[in-house]
């Protein structure tokens, strides 16, 4: 093989990160071979001894990875044989690199899923802390990025707590399909040796075995599913990032982020740039790309294993690294959010955010909703012309501004002023899922209990 082809086809530069799980899988395989009398007890002892030394070398950065040996599997096997002799050559009995690498990836990914799920739980807990602190803090809710109705900042953050909760569910669901043992499928058809796959699955903590040998070695749908879940998670992170960036802008001024998550400008000394959320927003596209890489990798492959599958690792590694690092840094960042309630309140007073409350008030007085909707729209038009808010009108001015018939205008009593306040508006949404502060606190308690 030419040097160019050797470099082109080798995977050891990136799959060496599978070294420890490769050893874990090999030890379980060796234990099974000895149990089934396929190798001797002495061979098993030698393999265990040699693997212990190799594990130590890898952990200490002392292992000599060789490009000539192509991949992580052959590197470890060659080192084992150098250490223990013939026993190392017997380890590969009853398996292929095809089912070996499929097992390694599943072992590695299972651990990554556990890390991401734990990190997401910490992120959700951090968001709950801020949400509880800001359960009464009013800001404008938006649709079409236009002021819509008053909400509380705590309620707003709970939306992301719920989004990230669904992400957790997706990763855990993916884990179930990842946590099946391919080992025993050998190259593609199984093996003639009397292996015990259930024993190996139990040793490695798998919930079961892959039922079809062709499927076991050739498909990477579990990795694609992980990248899909990772993409959805990053989409949620990107939406939160966009809002943090907007909120931090001096033109909005709702929040501030700690200096350690921001940078200055190389030319403008006054700048404080929200680099972390901006970069997370950008890295979302990177994870989408990892998903598309794996989908494209698999779409044209006939059964069973093909060399194409060597390209599955780098996108998977990249997606896993990106989401875990992003969630960890966001967990620290959100807990340091500094809220500026005065700016939030001032913004909520703009854009007639309590107009819907006035319409609801008229409906409760007996007016059909469509008539109430039209009457309030007319009042908003008058206020726009006067450059004032609905709450700024006197009772008589408000009645006249609705352009209702006199008997309908009489439905508007002095108590209307309560529904036009920001506090009255949010308190009126007093149901499960609503923005009333007491409902926000109740939702926080439910979420806290679910996280325990």
DANORQUI-V535838 format. One record per pair of residues at least 12 apart in sequence whose C-alpha atoms are under 6 Angstrom apart, sorted by the first residue. I is the first residue (numbers start at 1). J is the second residue. D is the distance in whole Angstrom. If there is no record, write none. Layout:
I|J|D ; I|J|D
This chain:
10|70|5 ; 11|71|5 ; 12|70|6 ; 12|71|4 ; 12|72|5 ; 15|72|6 ; 16|72|5 ; 21|104|6 ; 22|104|5 ; 28|200|6 ; 43|87|5 ; 46|84|6 ; 50|80|6 ; 50|83|6 ; 94|191|6 ; 95|186|4 ; 96|186|5 ; 96|187|5 ; 98|187|5 ; 98|217|6 ; 99|182|6 ; 99|183|5 ; 99|185|6 ; 99|186|5 ; 99|217|5 ; 103|182|6 ; 106|178|6 ; 116|324|6 ; 117|168|6 ; 123|331|4 ; 124|161|5 ; 126|335|6 ; 131|154|4 ; 131|157|6 ; 134|153|6 ; 134|154|5 ; 135|154|4 ; 135|437|5 ; 136|152|6 ; 136|437|6 ; 137|152|5 ; 137|153|6 ; 138|151|6 ; 138|152|4 ; 138|345|6 ; 139|151|6 ; 139|152|6 ; 139|344|5 ; 139|345|5 ; 139|348|5 ; 140|348|4 ; 147|351|5 ; 148|353|5 ; 149|353|4 ; 150|348|6 ; 150|353|6 ; 151|426|6 ; 151|435|6 ; 155|435|6 ; 155|440|6 ; 167|233|6 ; 178|222|5 ; 179|206|5 ; 179|207|6 ; 180|206|5 ; 180|207|6 ; 180|208|5 ; 180|209|5 ; 180|210|6 ; 181|201|6 ; 181|209|4 ; 181|210|6 ; 182|210|5 ; 182|216|5 ; 185|213|4 ; 188|213|6 ; 188|214|5 ; 189|213|6 ; 190|213|6 ; 214|304|5 ; 218|304|5 ; 218|305|5 ; 227|291|5 ; 231|287|6 ; 231|288|6 ; 234|284|5 ; 238|281|4 ; 241|277|5 ; 254|340|5 ; 254|343|6 ; 254|344|6 ; 255|338|5 ; 255|339|5 ; 255|340|5 ; 256|338|5 ; 257|337|5 ; 261|276|6 ; 262|274|5 ; 262|275|5 ; 287|319|5 ; 290|315|5 ; 354|420|5 ; 357|419|6 ; 359|372|5 ; 359|373|6 ; 375|402|5 ; 376|402|6 ; 378|402|6 ; 379|401|5 ; 379|402|5 ; 391|420|6
